[in-house]
Each structure stands twice: as structure tokens, then as C-alpha cells.
């Protein structure tokens, strides 16, 4: 999955009253991709990850964000928002990243 800023321009990123700008959505998608890449070995396909585990990994990646804006990461990583960012989320709330 290619993540480029152009893919996020002019799109709406809003779920349950929480809205992100195109820049915030792009940065969030890049961070999610970084989490998957960190957890993938050489010549392996990234394994699906539960939304809750992704949430914890994101908080570890950006600890200041949780301190400065409590609860925002939880809102950013709702399954519906993750889908809007371009990732697949199955019925069991497993996030799937396809490089």
C-alpha cells in the first residue's frame, strides 16, 4: 500500500464526531505503516494486528501525543477511521496492512 500525501488531499476523515485534516490523516497512516514495518521480519508479509494492540503500539510510538492530547489516539484508531486511512479492518477488528 503506497502512502502519499496526494491520496489524502481533499478527502474527509471524520468518524463519530472526530475529524482529522488531510495532513493528520497522512501522518497517522505513516505511523501505522511504521508500526507494521517494525514488527515484520525480513522477507515476511506483515501479520494482521488487533486494533487494541495497534492502539498500544501507537501510544508507545508517540507518547507525547497521549500526554498532550489525552484520548485522541483512541479516537484516531477507531476501526472506521483506520479504514478511511486506507487500511483493511476485518470483522474481528484485526488491522491488515498490505505493502
Protein Blocks (a to p, Z undefined) as FASTA:
>chain_A
ZZdfklmgopacdeehiacdfklmmmmmmmmmmmmmmmpcehiacddddfklmmmmmmmm
mmmlmmmmghklmmmmgfklmmmnopacdfkopacddZZ
